[in-house]
Amino acid sequence: MGDKVGAPPRAWQRMLSGRRLDLLDPSPLDVEISDIAHGLARVARWNGQTEGDNAFSVAQHSLLVEAIFSAQAKNDNPDEQLAALLHDAPEYVIGDMISPFKSVVGGGYKQVELRLQRAIHIRFSLPPDISERLKKEIKRADQVAAYFEATRLAGFTVQEATKFFGRPRGISAEAFDLACRPAKAVQNAFLDRFEAIERARRVA
């Protein structure tokens, strides 16, 4: 929806929590986990081109990536688990830009995404920039999740998915929930996982 002709330029979005998040200069104080969960549960992966009555949302993808990350790394570090859960959190504001579209528009969006990611990390007491090791581990889990989603939900052949995401070794899709769930159920599951990790962080 476009702003009316003559309206002043606007680079912020009003959130359901009441926060007003500035995309050009996002403040950690304007980041709320309720907004992240609500938004991600309503952003469709694969541009909505997945099987089932419901979209496979970015929130459900985030839960899948965190589960794969923790399983692969045998990781019980709650800070790193939270970083994995929030790896796509900026998409609650900017949406899920599919890889082909990223190739078309170029990399300018990356700076907006990076500023949002840093604000989100600071809000939840994570380092603004995570280590290269952790980035690689989360990326590996992200690619495994993409392979599972592509072959189980998005109509990719095994050959196509292997070409773009690599074929997972030593891990099976059967161990994870890939059923497309209603937005509200996924939103609640995301919040539940966030709270469980936060409880673990408090006692770590």
C-alpha positions, 0 to 999 in steps of 0.5 A: 500500500502506497502512502498518499501523494505529498505525504512526507517520506516514511522509513518506519513501520508501526508494529502491533506492539505499538512500537515504531521501528525505523528501518534506516536506523533501527533501535533495539528498544523498538524490537519486541519478540511478540512482533517478530513471532507475529510477523515471521509466522505470516511471512511465507517461505518460497513465495508461498509456492509450497504444498498444503493448506497453510504456508510454510512460514519463516517462523516455522523455518526458523524453528527448523533451522534451530532444531537442525543446528542444535542436532548437528552441533550437539549444541546446548549453548543457549546463546548460540541456539537463540542466534540460530532461532533469530537468524532470519528475524529481520524478515519480520519487517522486510519479508522473505526475499527469495534468492532469484529476486536477490540476484535481480535487485543486487545487494543494497537490501543487505545493509538494511537487513544487517542493521536490523539483525544487529538491533535484534541481537542487541535487544536480546543481549547477543553480540551485534555480529556473531563469530564466523564459526557460528555463522558457518554452523547456522548457514549449514543448518539453514542449507539443510533446512532449505534442502528438506523444504525444497524436496518435501514442500516446494516441488524441487527434484533431488538433483535441483535441491542438491545443486543449490543447497547441497545434499545433507549427510547423516541427518534425515528429514524424518526427524523434523516437523515439516508439516505446514502449520497455521500461522497462530500455532507457529507463532505460539511455537516460536514464542515457546521456543524463545522462552525455553531458550531464555530460561536456559540462558538465565541459568547458564 
